[in-house]
Amino acid sequence: MVDVFSGRLLVSKDGRSVDPEEALQNKVVGLYFSAGWCSPCRDFTPILCDFYTELLEETEPPAPFEVVFISSDHSAEEMVGYMRAMHGDWLALPFHDPYKHDLKKKYNITAIPKLVIVKQTGEVITDKGRKQIRDKGLSCFRNWLEGADIFQNFSS
């Protein structure tokens, strides 16, 4: 994952710059392509929030999972408003980073919301993260972990 965001900074919900190398190392990463103006996105984001919170705050040790939001909002202000109003405590690619267009192309994003689950190399585990969370809840994380080649003790 470090390769995917190499040389870039991510931002936290409260606006801090975050080094992706530290934040994403040894984690399964969900690339969340979404926007505040999109009603299916607004429907799914609270579900993703609950999923994220349960994995990170209600399991011991916290699950090796992180979400990176890639915005399709119309302005930086819209993106920040959407993050503050609806998002979990996850990371985002800064609004003005043109790299978001490369990511959309690389992961073949033709519609939002889209949650692409990737391993450390940026290789896709599944591009159906949204459907899997809706259908299977937390149990889908174990499958992602197996697909990610990350070895550590994790019990759900």
Disulfide bonds with the S-S distance in Angstrom:
none
